[in-house]
Amino acid sequence: MSWAKLKLMSNNGSSKKITRVDKGVSSDTRSSSSQFQITPESKSKATKYRLFAALSWFVAIACEVYAIYLLTKVPVQMTWLIVFIALDLIFVVIGSLLWKKANRLNPASEKNGFKFFVQNQLGLIIAVIAFLPIVIMVFTNKNLTGKQKGIVGAIAVVALIVASLFGIDFNPPSIEQYAEQTEQVESLNNGVDYVYWTKSGKSYHLYSSCSYINSNRTNEIFEGTVAQARELKNITDLCNRCESRAAKDNEKME
């Protein structure tokens, strides 16, 4: 019995609906991870996300500029000032989410440390640019009373913190990481790059019949490449149980 047939029989143990994700957003499936490349479709989609992110950030900075302008007017229009700080936050967060999505579709290389940092932490940089000047202006403004400074200052500081948390990427993707993770899966999967995951799962799996995902809590299992698991759900961890099981299956076939 061939390894491929054995693997198919193992996966057929799943009683859940298995959905193959759209191939258009995946990275190339190859027999050699040293040739790992992002597909033109993923690059194109990443470019669109980045354009929308840039537009959202532009609107956010415009809201910031108008909020600063309101701080120079006497009397300060508190309601409108708070409204534009809130709009600033909304558009900064939207831009950061879109930018992170783009980075997962078309990640940077770790070879250029500065570019890698800027590309992955640009959301954090924009957050600081969008709110730190407002915070400084509020606490140094002579047109605001102490109470007004406390209210607006607290709102601006909270907005800065929230925007920074959405902007920072604690686990930034890289082309080297994609290649390494794909190579690991292929080495266990007879050269095939496909994995399984669920909507709420934090790991991808080599077997759809794995008890971690083939449970009563799971209605649907998704199938795709390692890159797709990262692109769509930001999953970076291989299930330890599947890894051990695949290693044993490989030993049986040797």
N, C-alpha and C positions, 0 to 999 in steps of 0.2 A: 504493500500500500504506500502510495506516495505521500510526502510530507504535506503537500497542498490539500490532498483529499482528507488526510487526518485532521488538518486544521479546519477544513470546511465542516466536517462532522462535529468537531468540538464546538464550533460557533452555532451550529444548528440547534444546540441545546437551549438557546434563548427562546422564550415564549413571547417576547416583547416585539413591538413594531420597530423595525430598523429602518431609519431614513438616511439615505445617502445625500450628503450635502452637495450644493451646487459646485460643480467642477470649476466653474468660472472664477471662483475666488481662491482656488488652491494654488499652492506652489508646485513646481514641477515634481512629478513622481519619476524618480530615476533609479538606476541600478547602482549608482556610485554617488555617495554623498559628497565626495570631493568636487562634484560638478553641480552642487546645489545652486539652483537659480530660482529667483522669483518670476512667476509668469508675467507676461505683458498685461494680462487682465488685472492681476493684483496691483501692478504698478499704476495702471490707469485709474483703478478705483482709489488707490491711496492718494493719487494726485488730486482727485475730486474732493476727497475728504479734507485734504490740506487746504485747498482753495476755500472751501466752506468754513474751515476753522479760521483761516486768515480773515475772512469777511466778518465772522462773528467777533473776533478779537478787535477788528477795526471799529465795529459798532461799539464795543465795550470801551475802547479808548475814547471814542467820541462822547460817550456818556460820562466818562471820567472828566474830560475837558469841560463839559458843561456843568458838572457838579462843582468843579473848582471855580468856574465863572460865577456860579450862584453864591459861592463863599465870599466873593468880592463885592456883592451887591448889599446895600443897606436899605431896609432890614433884610436879613437873610431869610429866604423862603424855605423854612424847615421841611415842609411837606414835600416840595419838589426836590429838595436836596436829597432826602431819604429815598425818594422814588428813583432818582437817577443813580444813586449808589446801588440800589437793588437791581436795576437794569444792567448796570456795569457787571455785577456779580453773575447774573443769569447768562449774559453773553460770554463772559470769561469761561464759565463752567462748560457751556455748550462747545466752545472752541477747543477746550482742553480734552473733552471726551472724543471729539472728532479727530483731533491730532493723535491721541493715543491709538485710536482705531486705525489710522493711517500708518502709524509706526508698526503695528502688528502685521499689516498687509505688506509693507515694504520696509523691513527693519534696516537700521544702520549697521555698519561694520565696526567692530571693536578696535580695528587697526588704527583708526584715527580717533584717539581718546577725546579730543576737544569737540569734534563734530558729533561723536557718539553722545557725549554729555548734553550738548546743546539741543540736538534733535529730540532726545528723550525727555529732557527736563524743560523744554521750551514753555510748557504750560505753567510751570512754577515761575519762570522768568517773567512771563506776561502777567501773572497774578501780582507779582511784586510791583511791576510797572503800573498796573491798573489801579492799585490801591494805596501803596506807600505814600505817594505824593498827597493823596487826599488826607491820609492820617496826619501827616506833617502839617498840612494846611489847616486842618481843624484845630489842632492843639496850639497852633501859633497865631490863629486868627483873632483879631481884636474886635471883630464885628459880632462875635458870639458871646453869650453870657456863660458863666461857669456851668450852669445846668445844661445849656444847649451843647456845650463842648462835651459834656459827659455823655449825653444821649447820642449825638452824631458820632463822636469819637468811638464809643463802644460799638456802634453799628459798623463803622468803617473797619475797625480792628477785627471784628468777627468775620466780616466779608473777606478781609485779607487772609485770615486763617482758613476759611472754607475754600476759597479760590486756590490757595496754595496746596491744600490736601487733595483737591481734585486735579491740580496741575502736575504734582510730583508723580513720578513713576518709580515705585519701590522695586519693581522687577522688570527693568527695561529689556525689550527684545533685541536680539542681534542676529545677524545673518550666520555668525559662527555658532550661536546657540541652536538655531534651527537645524543647521547641518549636523551638529553633534547629536541632538535628540533624534533626528531622522535616522542617522546612522545606527544609533542604539536600537531603534525599533526594527530596522531592516536586518540587523544582525540576529535578532531574535525571531524574526518573521520571514525567514528564507528569502531575504532581499525585497520584500514587499512593504511599501509604505502605506499602511492603513491602520487606523485605530478606532476605538469606540469611546463615546462619552455621553453624558446626560446633561440636561439643562442645568441641574444644580450640582453636578459633580465637580470635584476639584482635581481629578486625575483622569488620564486617558488610559484605555485598556486594550489589550491585544485580543481578548476574547469577549464576544457579546454575551457569552454564557457565564461570565464572571459573576459570582454571587454578590459582589459589591454593587453592580448595576442591574443585574437580572433579579430584582427583588420586588416585593409588593409596593414599594414606594415609587417604582419606575414604570411609566407608561410607554415611553418612547426612548429608543437608543439611537444616537446619531453615529454615522460611519463616515470617515474621511481621512485625510492625511494628517500627519503631525502638525504641519503648518496650519491647516484648517482648524484644528483644535485650539491652536493658539490665537489665530485670527478671530474666530467666532466667539470663543469662551475664555480666552486668555489662560488656557490650561497648559501647564508646563511640567507636570509630574506624571511619571509612568507608574501605574499600579504595581506595587511590590508583589502582590499575589500573582498577577498575570506574568510578571517578569520571571518569577520562580517556575511557574507552570510551563512557560515557553522554553526555559532552559532544560527542564526535564523532558519535554517533548522532543527537543533537538537531540538530546542524549540517546533517546530511544531509536532515533532514525540513523544514528551513526553506526 
